[in-house]
Amino acid sequence: MSILRDDKQTVGSLSLAEERLLDSIDEAALVQDLVDQIRIPSVTGTDAESELQNRVASQLDGLGFDVDAWKLDLPMLQSHADFPGIEAPRTEGYGVVGSLGPAGTPAIVLQGHVDVVPIGDPDKWVDRDPFSGSVREGAVHGRGACDMKAGSAANLAVARALVASGVTLERGFALHSVVSEEDGGLGAFATLLRGHGGDAAVITEPTSGRIVVANAGALTFELRVAGRAAHGSTRLEGHSAIDAFLPIYAAMHELERERNRRPDRLFADYPLPYPISLGTVRTGDWASSVPDLLIAEGRLGVQLGEDVRQARLSFESAIAAAAARDPWLRDNPVEVAWPGGQFASGWIETHHPLVDEMSAAIGDVERRQPLLGAAPYGSDLRLYSGMAGIPSLHYGPGDVRCAHAPREQVLIDELVRCTRSLALLVARRCGAHL
């Protein structure tokens, strides 16, 4: 049971104010808002990303929130010593923060990103329209349904309920809506640099019912492997860049095995918490020519608490050692670069009060004891916790296994349950009363 002021009446474990707040969550509006968000194809770096941010700002303004909506100063951000990197071309971006309640540092921040990844092959989607936002079989479908427009819709539903319920907040609440999470976290970086913070934050990424208290990092790398061109009919006169890459590829797999030998127990649900994966491989420009260059891009998983410089060094050393054992690569060194997103790991101590408060809210709303876990992907958590020192965790609707996939969806029941748990956490952190 939460600690309540003497002038608050309670019903079971909930105060009357908390009951009213939960009753004020409009479930139909929550689902419709998610559908509407999915129908805006806000792929990272596109104009639609800005369109959705402007929509969020308008919604918060209509609710009476104090809204800070600003255009990102891209040159300034990119020249900053701690710039987190980007991968998608970008000409603009917007930040949106809505605040409600007394001035001062907000007691709690709910944060979500509006950008989504590209759709891939549209023929692999059942609906053929990845941005339809179709509702069927108890779920909302489409790109971003899980990652993470469901979480963003939940945050906005909490904001609407705070206003509709008429509760008074003793301490402030803030909603952060950011861009560019998928390719590095530029939006969160800009929001924190602008001075927006809080005593604690919940990032409503999909967590499959768990409270995620840590996430691994991810560093984008690029490899350039040289070959020697020749006519395909006399290929022995050349040296294929593909063949040159094979020992490097094997070395990456061996490094991956080594780095995953003793993962943190929080990764019990993940057999490979720190993957090294290739996303693109490009080589050759003519079918009957031996390719003279291979360019491979991928991501290196960063262990919890590992310095990103040490992570890069371990990767570069493994590549260099493999090249030293190969006659061709000894004379033609592999070039390693680190473009794109550079996610460090992030975490909150499992005994932090925010973890207990989130767990208690879930218990009172969803009638279950949530498990704690970690996620094998990078997120904005490491910026809120590491850069800004804001204790932060993940809790939100959806299963990350559906993210970035043509089956992307979120269950409506789960969306509603998570929204109610988040609303109760906000009520308690902000001292909601009638």
Secondary structure, DSSP 8 states (H G I E B T S, - for coil): -----TT--EETTEEHHHHHHHHT--HHHHHHHHHHHHTS--BTTSHHHHHHHHHHHHHHHHTT-EEEEEE--HHHHHHSTT-----S--S--EEEEEEESSSSS-SEEEEEE--B-----GGGSSSS-TT---EETTEEESTTIIIIIHHHHHHHHHHHHHHHHT-B-SS-EEEEEES-TTTT-HHHHHHHHTT---S-EEE----TTSEEEEE-EEEEEEEEEE-B--BGGGGGGSB-HHHHHHHHHHHHHHHHHHHTSS--GGGTT-S-SS-EEEEEEEE-S-TTB---EEEEEEEEEE-TT--HHHHHHHHHHHHHHHHHTSHHHHHS--EEE--S-EE--EE--TTSHHHHHHHHHHHHHH-S---EEEESS--THHIIIIIS---EEE--SS-GGGTTSTT-EEEHHHHHHHHHHHHHHHHHHTT-B-
